[in-house]
Amino acid sequence: MKRLAIFASGSGTNFQAIIDAAKRGEVPAEVALLVCDRPGAKVIERAARENVPAFVFSPKEYPSKAAFESEILRELKERRIDWIALAGYMRLIGPTLLSVYEGKIVNIHPSLLPAFPGKDAIGQAYRAGVLETGVTVHYVDEGMDTGPVIAQCAVPIVPGEPIEVLEARIHQVEHELYPAVLRMLLGEKEQQEERIENDGSETSIDQRVQ
């Protein structure tokens, strides 16, 4: 079974959704580590309740991104982490982590990328007056929400609805889409490795969760 680290900075609702899906057997992975860059964030409490080890750090205590990412990398290696899922982690991933986990870091973003990248994506879409926004799961590269899209799900914006209602509907979609994508990615990789081990063959992966 794959070992998954979740990076989060806030309340951790997507962290909890992934944990719950893993408990139900819907995500073929063990959530083996939380990485959090904000001491005191609510997600740390969630990790403690779920008996998930946490590496909590304050970036301002390090001289550079490379310095704290090197320490994160040591934690990931010690915990034998296979995949990383960003779930409200409010920092760009740098080359220290990307060079080791390229193609194995995914992120969830509350818009239909490439529209409304960056912070406050729901608010951006709401204020723009568009009729539709949504949720995107994508691979992580060095840019801000620029990695290849894996899956998207549209969410209509109802004229006149409070932004809090829109936020709640988007979060509900996030909590369904993210575990589904992780199930697809991790399950396929596991099957692919089994095929290689059993007969030396490899089948290409070209599926997307819609």
N, CA, C and O of each residue as an XYZ file, in Angstrom:
840
protein
N       0.841     -1.199      0.000
C       0.000      0.000      0.000
C       0.876      1.249      0.000
O       1.868      1.324      0.726
N       0.501      2.223     -0.819
C       1.256      3.460     -0.911
C       1.139      4.262      0.388
O       0.145      4.190      1.111
N       2.199      5.028      0.647
C       2.228      5.882      1.830
C       2.123      7.338      1.361
O       2.911      7.803      0.537
N       1.131      8.040      1.907
C       0.757      9.366      1.437
C       1.043     10.405      2.516
O       0.717     10.201      3.686
N       1.651     11.516      2.118
C       1.782     12.683      2.981
C       0.830     13.752      2.492
O       0.705     13.977      1.288
N       0.161     14.411      3.416
C      -0.739     15.510      3.085
C      -0.137     16.799      3.628
O       0.218     16.892      4.803
N      -0.030     17.785      2.753
C       0.465     19.108      3.142
C      -0.753     20.026      3.286
O      -1.570     20.114      2.370
N      -0.878     20.703      4.417
C      -2.020     21.583      4.642
C      -1.617     22.747      5.529
O      -0.669     22.655      6.309
N      -2.360     23.854      5.394
C      -2.047     25.061      6.163
C      -3.212     25.563      6.994
O      -3.038     26.471      7.807
N      -4.406     24.991      6.809
C      -5.585     25.573      7.436
C      -6.410     24.610      8.260
O      -5.884     23.882      9.102
N      -7.715     24.614      8.010
C      -8.627     23.831      8.845
C      -8.559     22.338      8.558
O      -8.837     21.527      9.442
N      -8.192     21.964      7.336
C      -7.971     20.551      7.056
C      -9.195     19.746      6.669
O      -9.256     18.551      6.956
N     -10.176     20.370      6.021
C     -11.357     19.599      5.636
C     -11.032     18.589      4.538
O     -11.569     17.481      4.543
N     -10.164     18.953      3.601
C      -9.755     17.979      2.583
C      -8.851     16.901      3.176
O      -8.909     15.744      2.759
N      -8.024     17.269      4.136
C      -7.245     16.277      4.892
C      -8.193     15.238      5.479
O      -7.970     14.035      5.345
N      -9.254     15.713      6.131
C     -10.204     14.800      6.772
C     -10.929     13.945      5.739
O     -11.156     12.756      5.964
N     -11.290     14.541      4.617
C     -11.985     13.777      3.573
C     -11.116     12.648      3.044
O     -11.613     11.551      2.789
N      -9.830     12.902      2.877
C      -8.915     11.849      2.397
C      -8.747     10.771      3.459
O      -8.772      9.581      3.146
N      -8.576     11.179      4.705
C      -8.459     10.219      5.815
C      -9.690      9.317      5.864
O      -9.569      8.095      5.949
N     -10.860      9.920      5.809
C     -12.102      9.148      5.905
C     -12.239      8.184      4.731
O     -12.673      7.046      4.905
N     -11.868      8.643      3.536
C     -11.939      7.767      2.361
C     -10.960      6.606      2.484
O     -11.273      5.482      2.091
N      -9.776      6.876      3.028
C      -8.800      5.805      3.226
C      -9.317      4.782      4.233
O      -9.117      3.581      4.054
N      -9.978      5.247      5.286
C     -10.553      4.338      6.281
C     -11.608      3.427      5.664
O     -11.738      2.262      6.040
N     -12.360      3.978      4.707
C     -13.408      3.187      4.047
C     -12.843      2.283      2.961
O     -13.587      1.528      2.335
N     -11.553      2.351      2.734
C     -10.938      1.542      1.687
C     -11.089      2.121      0.301
O     -10.839      1.428     -0.686
N     -11.492      3.376      0.201
C     -11.719      4.000     -1.100
C     -10.463      4.642     -1.670
O     -10.397      4.909     -2.870
N      -9.480      4.891     -0.837
C      -8.176      5.394     -1.286
C      -7.135      4.362     -0.867
O      -6.951      4.130      0.328
N      -6.446      3.735     -1.829
C      -5.508      2.654     -1.507
C      -4.178      3.192     -0.996
O      -3.137      3.017     -1.629
N      -4.229      3.849      0.160
C      -3.018      4.453      0.714
C      -3.170      4.588      2.219
O      -4.277      4.631      2.755
N      -2.034      4.654      2.876
C      -1.985      5.005      4.292
C      -1.541      6.451      4.397
O      -0.485      6.819      3.882
N      -2.338      7.271      5.057
C      -1.929      8.650      5.311
C      -0.909      8.600      6.435
O      -1.262      8.415      7.600
N       0.366      8.766      6.074
C       1.458      8.496      7.003
C       2.105      9.747      7.574
O       2.957      9.651      8.457
N       1.709     10.935      7.080
C       2.331     12.163      7.575
C       1.501     13.372      7.185
O       0.989     13.459      6.069
N       1.375     14.310      8.126
C       0.880     15.653      7.834
C       2.067     16.600      7.866
O       2.881     16.548      8.789
N       2.171     17.459      6.873
C       3.155     18.546      6.863
C       2.376     19.853      6.919
O       1.530     20.118      6.065
N       2.664     20.663      7.925
C       1.920     21.914      8.114
C       2.898     23.049      8.399
O       3.798     22.922      9.229
N       2.702     24.160      7.691
C       3.594     25.310      7.834
C       3.025     26.385      8.744
O       3.558     27.494      8.790
N       1.953     26.084      9.470
C       1.337     27.072     10.345
C       1.056     26.450     11.706
O       0.005     25.837     11.892
N       1.965     26.593     12.653
C       1.714     26.092     14.004
C       0.405     26.664     14.541
O       0.163     27.868     14.462
N      -0.427     25.793     15.085
C      -1.720     26.229     15.587
C      -2.864     26.034     14.618
O      -4.016     26.265     14.985
N      -2.589     25.616     13.387
C      -3.663     25.373     12.420
C      -4.551     24.211     12.890
O      -4.076     23.271     13.527
N      -5.811     24.293     12.572
C      -6.767     23.287     13.028
C      -6.453     21.895     12.484
O      -6.764     20.893     13.126
N      -5.841     21.831     11.308
C      -5.526     20.530     10.720
C      -4.599     19.719     11.625
O      -4.621     18.489     11.583
N      -3.794     20.382     12.433
C      -2.900     19.673     13.358
C      -3.725     18.896     14.387
O      -3.374     17.772     14.748
N      -4.811     19.492     14.853
C      -5.699     18.807     15.786
C      -6.343     17.594     15.116
O      -6.482     16.537     15.731
N      -6.730     17.753     13.861
C      -7.322     16.622     13.143
C      -6.320     15.471     13.040
O      -6.672     14.310     13.247
N      -5.082     15.804     12.721
C      -4.059     14.761     12.604
C      -3.860     14.034     13.930
O      -3.718     12.812     13.956
N      -3.850     14.776     15.014
C      -3.677     14.159     16.330
C      -4.815     13.202     16.639
O      -4.592     12.110     17.163
N      -6.048     13.616     16.309
C      -7.205     12.728     16.552
C      -7.123     11.459     15.727
O      -7.580     10.401     16.159
N      -6.541     11.562     14.541
C      -6.460     10.421     13.629
C      -5.152      9.631     13.792
O      -4.888      8.690     13.044
N      -4.346     10.025     14.774
C      -3.052      9.359     15.022
C      -2.129      9.412     13.804
O      -1.402      8.460     13.521
N      -2.168     10.530     13.094
C      -1.272     10.751     11.957
C      -0.110     11.615     12.436
O      -0.339     12.713     12.945
N       1.120     11.154     12.290
C       2.273     11.975     12.685
C       2.281     13.295     11.926
O       1.878     13.356     10.764
N       2.741     14.352     12.590
C       2.749     15.670     11.964
C       4.136     16.299     12.056
O       4.790     16.255     13.098
N       4.563     16.878     10.951
C       5.750     17.724     10.951
C       5.259     19.156     10.782
O       4.779     19.540      9.716
N       5.385     19.937     11.846
C       4.897     21.309     11.859
C       6.103     22.246     11.948
O       6.987     22.058     12.784
N       6.125     23.244     11.086
C       7.271     24.142     11.062
C       6.812     25.564     10.789
O       5.704     25.790     10.304
N       7.661     26.504     11.101
C       7.415     27.915     10.805
C       8.465     28.383      9.806
O       9.642     28.469     10.155
N       8.073     28.685      8.584
C       9.050     29.042      7.548
C       9.980     30.193      7.925
O      11.132     30.227      7.492
N       9.490     31.126      8.722
C      10.316     32.296      9.064
C      11.533     31.915      9.910
O      12.459     32.710     10.068
N      11.526     30.713     10.442
C      12.663     30.268     11.253
C      13.787     29.675     10.400
O      14.824     29.271     10.926
N      13.576     29.626      9.087
C      14.578     29.064      8.179
C      15.122     30.158      7.276
O      14.412     31.113      6.961
N      16.370     30.029      6.859
C      16.960     31.078      6.016
C      16.435     31.096      4.588
O      16.575     32.102      3.892
N      15.821     29.975      4.132
C      15.369     29.911      2.743
C      14.346     28.792      2.573
O      14.192     27.933      3.441
N      13.650     28.818      1.435
C      12.737     27.732      1.092
C      13.490     26.409      0.987
O      13.008     25.376      1.451
N      14.663     26.446      0.381
C      15.449     25.221      0.239
C      15.776     24.615      1.599
O      15.832     23.393      1.740
N      15.991     25.470      2.602
C      16.340     24.975      3.932
C      15.176     24.217      4.564
O      15.366     23.112      5.073
N      13.967     24.797      4.539
C      12.877     24.057      5.182
C      12.391     22.905      4.311
O      11.903     21.905      4.838
N      12.512     23.023      2.997
C      12.135     21.885      2.161
C      13.115     20.715      2.339
O      12.724     19.555      2.213
N      14.361     21.016      2.625
C      15.319     19.934      2.893
C      14.930     19.171      4.147
O      15.060     17.948      4.209
N      14.450     19.907      5.152
C      14.009     19.232      6.377
C      12.731     18.435      6.124
O      12.574     17.327      6.637
N      11.817     19.003      5.331
C      10.617     18.247      4.954
C      11.008     16.972      4.229
O      10.453     15.905      4.492
N      11.956     17.082      3.323
C      12.393     15.919      2.542
C      12.950     14.827      3.445
O      12.714     13.643      3.205
N      13.681     15.211      4.471
C      14.181     14.215      5.422
C      13.029     13.489      6.104
O      13.073     12.274      6.295
N      11.992     14.250      6.472
C      10.816     13.632      7.099
C      10.120     12.676      6.131
O       9.712     11.580      6.516
N       9.989     13.093      4.891
C       9.326     12.259      3.892
C      10.090     10.951      3.677
O       9.490      9.881      3.575
N      11.396     11.047      3.610
C      12.202      9.841      3.410
C      12.139      8.928      4.620
O      12.063      7.707      4.484
N      12.172      9.527      5.806
C      12.112      8.733      7.033
C      10.794      7.968      7.129
O      10.749      6.844      7.629
N       9.716      8.601      6.638
C       8.388      7.969      6.689
C       8.099      7.142      5.444
O       7.012      6.580      5.314
N       9.057      7.062      4.528
C       8.931      6.280      3.294
C       7.700      6.706      2.488
O       6.903      5.874      2.053
N       7.569      8.011      2.304
C       6.412      8.569      1.608
C       6.546      8.354      0.102
O       7.594      8.622     -0.486
N       5.470      7.866     -0.509
C       5.433      7.632     -1.955
C       4.817      8.804     -2.725
O       5.300      9.176     -3.795
N       3.748      9.381     -2.171
C       2.998     10.439     -2.857
C       2.739     11.587     -1.886
O       2.707     11.398     -0.670
N       2.554     12.784     -2.450
C       2.215     13.977     -1.678
C       0.927     14.571     -2.233
O       0.787     14.759     -3.441
N      -0.016     14.865     -1.333
C      -1.254     15.542     -1.716
C      -1.309     16.889     -1.005
O      -1.314     16.949      0.224
N      -1.349     17.965     -1.778
C      -1.500     19.291     -1.199
C      -2.987     19.559     -0.980
O      -3.800     19.406     -1.891
N      -3.323     19.959      0.237
C      -4.728     20.170      0.588
C      -4.847     21.483      1.357
O      -4.973     21.497      2.581
N      -4.804     22.582      0.610
C      -4.826     23.885      1.254
C      -3.476     24.283      1.795
O      -3.388     25.006      2.787
N      -2.417     23.815      1.150
C      -1.057     24.201      1.527
C      -0.731     25.472      0.770
O      -0.716     25.483     -0.461
N      -0.470     26.545      1.503
C      -0.421     27.874      0.890
C       0.995     28.312      0.510
O       1.352     29.483      0.637
N       1.793     27.351      0.042
C       3.138     27.673     -0.411
C       3.431     26.953     -1.716
O       2.987     25.826     -1.933
N       4.186     27.621     -2.581
C       4.640     26.958     -3.793
C       5.682     25.904     -3.435
O       6.518     26.118     -2.557
N       5.625     24.778     -4.113
C       6.617     23.726     -3.916
C       7.869     24.082     -4.720
O       7.789     24.426     -5.899
N       9.012     23.993     -4.068
C      10.263     24.361     -4.711
C      11.004     23.175     -5.301
O      10.555     22.035     -5.182
N      12.136     23.438     -5.937
C      12.880     22.377     -6.627
C      13.424     21.300     -5.701
O      13.658     20.177     -6.148
N      13.632     21.606     -4.432
C      14.143     20.596     -3.498
C      13.197     19.408     -3.422
O      13.639     18.259     -3.441
N      11.902     19.676     -3.337
C      10.909     18.595     -3.283
C      10.546     18.096     -4.676
O      10.374     16.895     -4.883
N      10.431     19.014     -5.627
C      10.029     18.612     -6.979
C      11.045     17.667     -7.616
O      10.671     16.766     -8.367
N      12.314     17.868     -7.321
C      13.338     17.039     -7.946
C      13.243     15.583     -7.506
O      13.677     14.684     -8.226
N      12.677     15.352     -6.325
C      12.569     13.991     -5.795
C      11.188     13.396     -6.067
O      11.072     12.201     -6.341
N      10.147     14.215     -5.994
C       8.780     13.721     -6.099
C       8.069     14.192     -7.377
O       6.841     14.271     -7.407
N       8.814     14.495     -8.400
C       8.202     14.930     -9.655
C       7.204     13.888    -10.162
O       7.513     12.699    -10.236
N       6.005     14.356    -10.509
C       4.969     13.454    -10.988
C       4.218     12.732     -9.883
O       3.317     11.940    -10.157
N       4.585     13.003     -8.630
C       3.925     12.347     -7.503
C       3.455     13.354     -6.456
O       3.265     13.020     -5.286
N       3.273     14.592     -6.906
C       2.684     15.631     -6.056
C       1.449     16.163     -6.758
O       1.517     16.592     -7.910
N       0.317     16.134     -6.061
C      -0.927     16.629     -6.639
C      -1.517     17.701     -5.731
O      -1.215     17.771     -4.540
N      -2.363     18.531     -6.326
C      -2.986     19.636     -5.594
C      -4.444     19.747     -5.993
O      -4.834     19.372     -7.099
N      -5.246     20.271     -5.071
C      -6.643     20.569     -5.391
C      -6.834     22.081     -5.290
O      -6.338     22.731     -4.370
N      -7.573     22.622     -6.273
C      -7.759     24.070     -6.351
C      -9.228     24.371     -6.644
O      -9.823     23.731     -7.511
N      -9.826     25.341     -5.928
C     -11.259     25.602     -6.076
C     -11.611     26.536     -7.230
O     -12.221     27.586     -7.026
N     -11.225     26.146     -8.433
C     -11.680     26.827     -9.638
C     -11.454     25.889    -10.814
O     -10.841     24.831    -10.665
N     -11.947     26.278    -11.976
C     -11.683     25.524    -13.194
C     -10.429     26.120    -13.832
O     -10.510     26.984    -14.705
N      -9.282     25.647    -13.385
C      -8.032     26.151    -13.939
C      -8.004     25.971    -15.461
O      -8.530     24.980    -15.968
N      -7.402     26.906    -16.192
C      -6.511     27.965    -15.711
C      -7.197     29.229    -15.195
O      -6.519     30.198    -14.855
N      -8.520     29.235    -15.132
C      -9.217     30.407    -14.608
C      -9.022     30.512    -13.093
O      -9.075     29.511    -12.378
N      -8.800     31.719    -12.625
C      -8.747     32.051    -11.201
C      -7.737     31.221    -10.406
O      -8.111     30.534     -9.455
N      -6.467     31.282    -10.788
C      -5.437     30.631     -9.980
C      -5.128     31.456     -8.735
O      -5.606     32.581     -8.587
N      -4.329     30.886     -7.852
C      -3.859     31.623     -6.685
C      -4.867     31.689     -5.559
O      -5.808     30.899     -5.490
N      -4.645     32.657     -4.672
C      -5.463     32.776     -3.460
C      -6.873     33.272     -3.764
O      -7.118     33.952     -4.761
N      -7.793     32.905     -2.866
C      -9.183     33.379     -2.913
C      -9.822     33.115     -4.266
O     -10.470     33.989     -4.840
N      -9.633     31.899     -4.770
C     -10.165     31.568     -6.092
C     -11.688     31.634     -6.120
O     -12.271     32.055     -7.119
N     -12.333     31.225     -5.038
C     -13.801     31.272     -4.999
C     -14.266     32.723     -5.038
O     -15.187     33.072     -5.775
N     -13.628     33.549     -4.248
C     -13.975     34.966     -4.256
C     -13.699     35.627     -5.594
O     -14.471     36.475     -6.040
N     -12.603     35.245     -6.236
C     -12.297     35.785     -7.556
C     -13.427     35.497     -8.539
O     -13.888     36.389     -9.251
N     -13.867     34.238     -8.568
C     -14.924     33.837     -9.499
C     -16.249     34.517     -9.148
O     -16.983     34.961    -10.032
N     -16.539     34.592     -7.867
C     -17.796     35.199     -7.406
C     -17.859     36.669     -7.820
O     -18.877     37.139     -8.328
N     -16.774     37.376     -7.599
C     -16.753     38.811     -7.925
C     -16.706     39.066     -9.431
O     -17.131     40.122     -9.900
N     -16.194     38.108    -10.177
C     -16.116     38.276    -11.633
C     -17.474     38.132    -12.301
O     -17.640     38.527    -13.455
N     -18.435     37.579    -11.600
C     -19.776     37.444    -12.154
C     -19.925     36.337    -13.182
O     -20.859     36.366    -13.983
N     -19.026     35.361    -13.179
C     -19.137     34.237    -14.107
C     -20.269     33.316    -13.666
O     -20.678     33.323    -12.505
N     -20.761     32.535    -14.598
C     -21.883     31.645    -14.298
C     -21.441     30.290    -13.779
O     -22.258     29.497    -13.312
N     -20.139     30.028    -13.864
C     -19.663     28.693    -13.513
C     -18.237     28.770    -12.983
O     -17.396     29.491    -13.520
N     -17.984     28.021    -11.932
C     -16.620     27.814    -11.462
C     -16.489     26.313    -11.205
O     -17.163     25.516    -11.858
N     -15.635     25.920    -10.269
C     -15.527     24.480    -10.047
C     -14.321     24.098     -9.228
O     -13.823     24.880     -8.419
N     -13.853     22.869     -9.451
C     -12.743     22.299     -8.705
C     -11.809     21.602     -9.686
O     -12.259     20.930    -10.614
N     -10.510     21.766     -9.477
C      -9.503     21.135    -10.319
C      -8.513     20.371     -9.444
O      -8.061     20.875     -8.416
N      -8.184     19.161     -9.859
C      -7.054     18.437     -9.276
C      -5.979     18.361    -10.357
O      -6.255     17.979    -11.494
N      -4.758     18.726     -9.994
C      -3.694     18.794    -10.995
C      -2.366     18.362    -10.391
O      -2.173     18.390     -9.175
N      -1.453     17.961    -11.278
C      -0.083     17.709    -10.853
C       0.582     19.034    -10.507
O       0.216     20.077    -11.048
N       1.546     18.993     -9.618
C       2.221     20.198     -9.169
C       3.539     20.373     -9.921
O       4.336     19.443    -10.046
N       3.741     21.590    -10.416
C       5.036     21.959    -10.982
C       5.523     23.191    -10.243
O       5.028     23.496     -9.158
N       6.493     23.909    -10.819
C       7.093     25.032    -10.102
C       6.216     26.278    -10.110
O       6.508     27.226     -9.381
N       5.154     26.308    -10.906
C       4.304     27.487    -10.994
C       3.168     27.479     -9.994
O       3.008     26.535     -9.221
N       2.372     28.554    -10.019
C       1.211     28.650     -9.143
C      -0.017     28.108     -9.874
O      -0.597     28.780    -10.727
N      -0.396     26.885     -9.525
C      -1.580     26.230    -10.109
C      -1.446     26.075    -11.619
O      -2.421     26.249    -12.350
N      -0.246     25.750    -12.087
C       0.013     25.648    -13.524
C       0.270     24.223    -13.999
O       0.434     24.006    -15.199
N       0.312     23.248    -13.098
C       0.624     21.881    -13.495
C      -0.478     21.239    -14.313
O      -1.610     21.724    -14.317
N      -0.159     20.141    -15.016
C      -1.145     19.455    -15.859
C      -2.404     19.045    -15.085
O      -2.328     18.509    -13.979
N      -3.541     19.309    -15.688
C      -4.834     18.982    -15.059
C      -5.077     17.478    -15.122
O      -4.867     16.840    -16.154
N      -5.521     16.930    -14.002
C      -5.899     15.519    -13.933
C      -7.408     15.377    -14.028
O      -7.908     14.531    -14.769
N      -8.133     16.193    -13.289
C      -9.597     16.096    -13.281
C     -10.198     17.437    -12.892
O      -9.607     18.204    -12.132
N     -11.398     17.708    -13.435
C     -12.126     18.914    -13.097
C     -13.603     18.601    -12.927
O     -14.135     17.676    -13.539
N     -14.247     19.387    -12.086
C     -15.695     19.256    -11.907
C     -16.280     20.658    -11.811
O     -15.854     21.454    -10.975
N     -17.247     20.961    -12.656
C     -17.846     22.292    -12.698
C     -18.874     22.460    -11.572
O     -19.555     21.514    -11.174
N     -18.958     23.694    -11.079
C     -19.950     24.064    -10.074
C     -20.622     25.352    -10.546
O     -19.943     26.368    -10.700
N     -21.935     25.339    -10.780
C     -22.603     26.562    -11.228
C     -22.664     27.603    -10.118
O     -22.752     27.264     -8.937
N     -22.616     28.860    -10.506
C     -22.804     29.959     -9.564
C     -24.231     30.473     -9.736
O     -24.588     30.981    -10.800
N     -25.027     30.343     -8.711
C     -26.425     30.758     -8.762
C     -26.492     32.268     -8.525
O     -26.027     32.744     -7.489
N     -27.055     33.023     -9.452
C     -27.126     34.479     -9.284
C     -27.793     34.865     -7.967
O     -28.877     34.380     -7.645
N     -27.143     35.734     -7.216
C     -27.712     36.229     -5.973
C     -27.433     35.388     -4.743
O     -27.752     35.806     -3.630
N     -26.847     34.218     -4.913
C     -26.589     33.388     -3.730
C     -25.426     33.969     -2.930
O     -24.502     34.537     -3.512
N     -25.459     33.837     -1.613
C     -24.331     34.307     -0.797
C     -23.067     33.518     -1.125
O     -23.141     32.339     -1.473
N     -21.924     34.157     -1.014
C     -20.676     33.468     -1.324
C     -20.452     32.275     -0.393
O     -19.812     31.297     -0.778
N     -20.980     32.356      0.832
C     -20.821     31.246      1.769
C     -21.508     29.983      1.270
O     -21.031     28.876      1.521
N     -22.615     30.138      0.572
C     -23.320     28.980      0.010
C     -22.503     28.375     -1.125
O     -22.379     27.155     -1.235
N     -21.951     29.239     -1.963
C     -21.089     28.757     -3.048
C     -19.883     28.027     -2.477
O     -19.528     26.951     -2.958
N     -19.254     28.594     -1.463
C     -18.102     27.950     -0.838
C     -18.457     26.559     -0.320
O     -17.690     25.614     -0.502
N     -19.596     26.434      0.312
C     -20.007     25.137      0.862
C     -20.210     24.112     -0.248
O     -19.838     22.948     -0.100
N     -20.804     24.549     -1.367
C     -21.024     23.613     -2.475
C     -19.702     23.188     -3.109
O     -19.530     22.027     -3.481
N     -18.771     24.134     -3.229
C     -17.463     23.793     -3.790
C     -16.709     22.838     -2.879
O     -16.090     21.885     -3.352
N     -16.757     23.087     -1.582
C     -16.061     22.193     -0.649
C     -16.632     20.781     -0.704
O     -15.892     19.804     -0.593
N     -17.942     20.673     -0.874
C     -18.553     19.346     -0.989
C     -18.010     18.601     -2.206
O     -17.721     17.407     -2.137
N     -17.875     19.320     -3.317
C     -17.301     18.705     -4.521
C     -15.852     18.317     -4.292
O     -15.428     17.236     -4.701
N     -15.086     19.189     -3.641
C     -13.685     18.878     -3.332
C     -13.575     17.569     -2.561
O     -12.733     16.725     -2.868
N     -14.429     17.411     -1.561
C     -14.339     16.254     -0.678
C     -14.723     14.953     -1.375
O     -14.410     13.868     -0.885
N     -15.394     15.058     -2.511
C     -15.708     13.874     -3.313
C     -14.667     13.649     -4.409
O     -14.249     12.519     -4.659
N     -14.256     14.739     -5.056
C     -13.361     14.605     -6.213
C     -11.946     14.189     -5.808
O     -11.346     13.332     -6.455
N     -11.417     14.782     -4.756
C     -10.024     14.514     -4.403
C      -9.790     13.037     -4.058
O      -8.865     12.434     -4.603
N     -10.596     12.435     -3.173
C     -10.405     11.003     -2.921
C     -10.570     10.152     -4.176
O      -9.870      9.154     -4.346
N     -11.492     10.540     -5.054
C     -11.700      9.762     -6.280
C     -10.463      9.802     -7.174
O     -10.077      8.785     -7.751
N      -9.846     10.969     -7.286
C      -8.641     11.094     -8.104
C      -7.491     10.318     -7.472
O      -6.749      9.629     -8.171
N      -7.342     10.426     -6.166
C      -6.276      9.682     -5.484
C      -6.474      8.178     -5.639
O      -5.506      7.438     -5.815
N      -7.709      7.730     -5.575
C      -7.987      6.305     -5.792
C      -7.546      5.887     -7.184
O      -6.941      4.828     -7.354
N      -7.843      6.706     -8.177
C      -7.455      6.401     -9.548
C      -5.935      6.393     -9.712
O      -5.370      5.459    -10.281
N      -5.285      7.430     -9.213
C      -3.841      7.552     -9.387
C      -3.081      6.465     -8.642
O      -2.239      5.780     -9.223
N      -3.372      6.311     -7.376
C      -2.619      5.371     -6.552
C      -2.962      3.931     -6.897
O      -2.096      3.057     -6.883
N      -4.232      3.690     -7.207
C      -4.620      2.330     -7.583
C      -3.992      1.910     -8.887
O      -3.526      0.777     -9.012
N      -3.969      2.812     -9.875
C      -3.370      2.492    -11.167
C      -1.869      2.277    -11.046
O      -1.319      1.358    -11.653
N      -1.209      3.121    -10.264
C       0.232      2.974    -10.097
C       0.572      1.636     -9.450
O       1.542      0.977     -9.826
N      -0.244      1.246     -8.471
C      -0.003     -0.021     -7.797
C      -0.181     -1.183     -8.765
O       0.625     -2.113     -8.783
N      -1.249     -1.127     -9.576
C      -1.485     -2.188    -10.552
C      -0.382     -2.203    -11.607
O       0.053     -3.265    -12.053
N       0.060     -1.019    -11.996
C       1.120     -0.921    -12.996
C       2.400     -1.580    -12.481
O       3.057     -2.325    -13.207
N       2.746     -1.302    -11.229
C       3.938     -1.889    -10.644
C       3.819     -3.403    -10.531
O       4.798     -4.127    -10.715
N       2.601     -3.881    -10.223
C       2.388     -5.318    -10.144
C       2.576     -5.969    -11.511
O       3.151     -7.053    -11.611
N       2.085     -5.300    -12.578
C       2.257     -5.849    -13.925
C       3.730     -5.934    -14.300
O       4.187     -6.923    -14.874
N       4.465     -4.869    -13.962
C       5.892     -4.865    -14.277
C       6.608     -5.975    -13.523
O       7.458     -6.670    -14.081
N       6.257     -6.136    -12.252
C       6.901     -7.159    -11.425
C       6.564     -8.562    -11.908
O       7.406     -9.459    -11.872
N       5.311     -8.749    -12.366
C       4.862    -10.089    -12.742
C       5.346    -10.516    -14.119
O       5.752    -11.664    -14.298
N       5.310     -9.605    -15.106
C       5.656    -10.049    -16.458
C       6.564     -9.086    -17.213
O       6.847     -9.286    -18.394
N       7.017     -8.044    -16.528
C       7.940     -7.120    -17.173
C       7.284     -6.145    -18.114
O       7.971     -5.345    -18.750
N       5.971     -6.189    -18.220
C       5.274     -5.288    -19.142
C       4.755     -4.076    -18.398
O       4.666     -4.061    -17.171
N       4.413     -3.054    -19.181
C       3.847     -1.842    -18.597
C       2.746     -1.330    -19.513
O       2.948     -1.178    -20.718
N       1.583     -1.067    -18.933
C       0.459     -0.546    -19.699
C       0.361      0.945    -19.471
O       0.440      1.403    -18.331
N       0.190      1.710    -20.533
C       0.131      3.160    -20.390
C      -1.158      3.568    -19.683
O      -2.189      2.902    -19.783
N      -1.060      4.692    -18.963
C      -2.200      5.208    -18.226
C      -2.687      6.464    -18.932
O      -1.928      7.413    -19.128
N      -3.946      6.461    -19.306
C      -4.489      7.638    -19.975
C      -5.936      7.854    -19.558
O      -6.781      8.197    -20.385
N      -6.216      7.658    -18.290
C      -7.568      7.830    -17.774
C      -7.681      9.154    -17.033
O      -6.698      9.664    -16.495
N      -8.828      9.678    -17.012
C      -9.096     10.893    -16.262
C     -10.433     10.731    -15.550
O     -11.385     10.176    -16.099
N     -10.482     11.226    -14.321
C     -11.738     11.241    -13.591
C     -12.512     12.471    -14.034
O     -11.994     13.586    -13.981
N     -13.709     12.281    -14.457
C     -14.507     13.418    -14.920
C     -15.455     13.878    -13.825
O     -16.213     14.827    -14.023
